[in-house]
Amino acid sequence: MSGTPAEQDAPWGSHELRPGAATSIEIGPLTLWARSRAGEIWLAHASGDWASTDVEPPREPPSDEEGWVRWPVPEGTGGLRLSPVFPPRTLVVKPELSFRLLPRSGARIYVRVPLWARVEATGGEEDVTLTEVPSVVLSDTWWGEFTDGELCYWLPTSARRSVGPDVFAPHRAVCPLDLSNRSEDELEVEKIALRVAHLSVFRTEQGLWADVTRVRYRGEKEGSDIDVAGRAPEEAGSGARRVTPPRTPLTKSFRTRTFSRLRTLSGLGGI
Amino acid sequence: MHVVSSVTAPLLLALQEAATEGAQAPTSPLESLRQLVLTEGFGPILRAALIVVLGFPIVLALSRALRRWVAGVDSQQRGMIAGKLFFYVGAAVLVVWFLDELGFGIAPLLGAAGIMGIALGFAAQTSVSNIISGFFLMAEQPFMVDDIIQIGTTVGRVQSIDMLSVKLRTFDNKFVRIPNESIIKTEVTNITRYPIRRLDVAVGVAYKEDVEHVRRVLLDVASENPLCLMEPEPVVLFDAYGESALNFSFRVWATRENWLELKNTIHEDIKGRFDEEGIEIPFPHRTLYVGSATEPFPIRIAGDGGEEPGAGGRDVSAETEPDPGERPG
């Protein structure tokens, strides 16, 4: 575990704004600047880039007005609350090394998902959501066919089989995935569609977790059954508490295509 | 003649009756008007007028409401078709009703319409062809309202698909009307039918560059641009040995909404990365080789003294063979 629980929780939660002065909040590679002036809240941010992790994020707010976005807010508003939320699109998770699931077998993998920060203005008659900003800008990708499909984010992962203290970071949640192959064929896991809209964020002393997504593969034609546990995983311990509910709560399991093989979507798409 | 008399007879009768009643008992002008309106013969005229004054606006308003509703629950295209069908059917009913009120027989009218239809059909072949083509377009649906299409050299957003023509708004804000018949006969490209589009970027690098290095850098550029889809995966094809460069075809995908922005940013990204990596994008150049059988090209170094050609060196033009096609003298 890195840092004390208080340090782990620090970037999220409430922040008071001093009138006129810019407040800087860092959440992993995300830096958020906020200032309150004349009944408005001004925000600027710099997100990390998934492709170049070694780039140092800027520590100074934008000097000109162009980098800022402003919102008129109700009278009395004087603070911000930052909540960790999952990205607003499905993630296509690509294991760096693909693996195969034998028929009638299963495996649990852990995927670290960069979160978004939901920014709410507080202190007025009621809290208002201003915006959501990504901690890391992920690349777009397509899930489906050339004629029909879904716009998703691309997330390369090492698909860990265990969780160590090094996996936690303030801007990331650990998502356990239970994969089981209920078909009679070997399943080559090249890409997985992780539907994060159905996941909650839980906070523990270690860091942030998501509930377990269970994926049962039935076959190429049959697709996969998916359900979400709706509670923190056992590994998170008994002290886990939900800090953000799912964007789209899932009441029962559903069947969809979750695994993709290389042949399914050719890169060329015709010469 | 029969038609004229059937229209005017009730009116004349009503006026006559009113005059007779007026002669029997003197009444006020207002009372006369009231009696005129209430007489049996004036009723059809009043109703016919009401059909025109109220009926058509009501049908128009209802067709617009239907269009909005269908567009809301389904699509703009279906909303437009539903609204138009409602209006045409409603208008036809109103016309028949209007004529019926005035005493026109529907059966003779339909017969006359048949004969007139043949005559009009010959006279308005193009219009009829456009109307029929319009039905085909609506049924086949090669494009919908709001799609971006290319017909010939015209590219624009479809504003409406009407009975006679399709209306486009081009990106430089011109209004273009294309007859349906032309669209049926020609090739139409629907640019926004599918949700993702491929962008082909032609990239040329100097012959000295390492092909594998160039390929790796281009794929890096694709992965670093968030608008570039990772699936379908970007592809670098070694296209050809060009005159001045090794030509690559760099193929990347984007959603149709982001395609133009990707086109704009990816070129900047490539230039930036090539500059960083020291990869040369060559300008067209040509090496002249005259072969071993000929003498080397004479070279003259021009001095500052502004020597006359031929004075300090050999004038090449004077020694070259004249073009066979060139006329001497």
Interface residues (C-beta under 8 A of the other chain):
Chain A: D49 A51 S52 V92 K94 V137 L138 S139 D140 T141 W142 W143 F146 T147 D148 G149 L151 W154 K191 S260 L265 S266 G267 L268 G269
Chain B: Y194 P195 I196 R198 D220 S223 E224 N225 P226 L227 C228 L229 M230 E231 P232 E233 P234 V235 R251 W253 A254 T255 N258
